[in-house]
């Protein structure tokens, strides 16, 4: 049962990432620009396009990779991506930028709590923590 739930969670996350990435490149391009911090040294549109491509790639990988250790490595990469883009969510709140219907400080602040859920989802549905731990132990054992 745990494997089935993990597979469903992985597939749902993959589909969500692929959809969000496609939205970066098309219909929600301007909305995503609200999440690029004003202090970030690159053009906001370029950041949105690049992050969209990364999301599509991660989503496709989550939908395609089902065997360990690759499954766990893709999950770890997705979790890392969610951590990397979190400053954008903080900036949207701190800079009071509207986007995705988030037009109050309370709504933008509440959204911040969703990012850790995405990190946990990526790690949990793919067995990423166990995979990374096992690979690290294997690498240490091979050194001895």
C-alpha positions in Angstrom: 0.0 0.0 0.0 2.8 2.4 0.9 4.4 1.8 -2.6 1.1 2.5 -4.3 0.6 5.7 -2.4 4.2 6.8 -3.2 3.7 6.0 -6.9 0.5 8.0 -7.0 2.1 10.9 -5.1 5.1 10.8 -7.4 2.9 10.8 -10.5 0.7 13.6 -9.2 3.8 15.7 -8.4 5.3 15.0 -11.8 2.1 16.0 -13.5 1.8 19.1 -11.4 5.4 20.2 -12.1 5.0 19.6 -15.9 1.7 21.6 -15.9 3.3 24.5 -13.8 6.4 24.5 -16.0 4.2 24.7 -19.2 2.3 27.6 -17.5 5.6 29.4 -17.0 6.2 29.4 -20.7 2.6 30.2 -21.7 -0.5 31.4 -19.9 1.0 32.4 -16.5 4.3 33.9 -17.6 3.5 37.3 -16.2 2.0 35.9 -13.0 5.2 33.9 -12.3 7.3 37.1 -12.8 5.7 38.4 -9.5 7.7 35.7 -7.7 11.1 36.8 -9.0 12.7 39.0 -6.3 13.5 42.6 -7.4 17.0 42.1 -6.1 17.7 39.1 -8.3 20.4 40.0 -10.9 18.7 38.4 -13.9 15.8 39.4 -16.1 12.5 38.3 -14.5 11.2 36.9 -17.8 14.4 34.9 -18.3 14.1 33.4 -14.8 10.5 32.4 -15.4 11.4 30.8 -18.7 14.4 28.9 -17.2 12.5 27.8 -14.1 9.6 26.6 -16.4 12.0 24.5 -18.4 13.4 23.0 -15.2 9.9 22.2 -13.9 9.0 20.5 -17.1 12.1 18.4 -16.9 11.6 17.5 -13.3 7.9 16.7 -14.0 8.8 14.5 -16.9 11.5 12.7 -14.9 9.1 12.0 -12.1 6.6 10.6 -14.5 9.2 8.4 -16.3 11.6 7.2 -13.6 10.2 4.4 -11.3 13.3 2.4 -10.2 15.7 3.3 -7.4 18.1 4.9 -7.1 17.1 7.2 -9.9 13.6 7.7 -8.5 15.0 9.0 -5.2 17.6 11.1 -6.9 14.9 12.8 -9.0 12.9 13.3 -5.9 15.9 14.9 -4.2 16.4 17.2 -7.2 12.7 18.3 -7.1 13.0 19.0 -3.4 16.1 21.0 -3.9 14.4 23.0 -6.7 11.5 23.8 -4.3 14.0 25.0 -1.7 15.8 27.1 -4.4 12.7 28.9 -5.5 11.4 29.6 -2.0 13.1 33.0 -1.8 10.8 34.0 -4.7 7.8 33.2 -2.6 9.3 35.2 0.3 10.0 38.1 -2.1 6.4 38.1 -3.4 5.2 38.5 0.2 7.8 40.9 1.4 7.6 43.1 -1.8 3.8 42.9 -1.8 3.6 41.7 -5.4 0.2 40.4 -6.6 0.2 37.2 -8.5 -2.0 34.1 -8.8 -4.9 35.8 -7.1 -2.7 36.5 -4.0 -3.5 40.1 -3.5 -3.2 40.5 0.3 -0.3 40.2 2.7 -2.2 37.4 4.5 -2.7 35.4 1.3 0.9 35.8 0.2 2.1 34.9 3.7 -0.1 31.8 3.9 1.3 30.6 0.6 4.7 30.4 2.2 3.6 27.3 4.2 2.9 25.4 1.0 6.5 25.2 -0.1 7.6 22.9 2.8 4.7 20.6 1.9 6.1 20.4 -1.7 9.6 19.5 -0.3 8.1 16.8 1.9 6.0 15.5 -1.0 9.0 15.2 -3.3 11.1 13.5 -0.7 8.4 11.2 0.7 6.8 10.0 -2.6 10.1 9.0 -4.1 12.0 7.6 -1.1 14.6 10.3 -1.7 16.0 10.4 1.9 16.5 6.7 2.0 18.1 6.7 -1.4 20.5 9.5 -0.7 21.5 7.9 2.6 22.0 4.5 1.0 24.2 6.0 -1.8 26.2 7.9 0.7 26.8 4.8 2.8 27.8 2.8 -0.3 30.3 5.6 -1.3 31.8 5.6 2.2 32.1 1.8 2.2 33.8 1.8 -1.2 36.4 4.2 0.1 37.4 1.8 2.9 
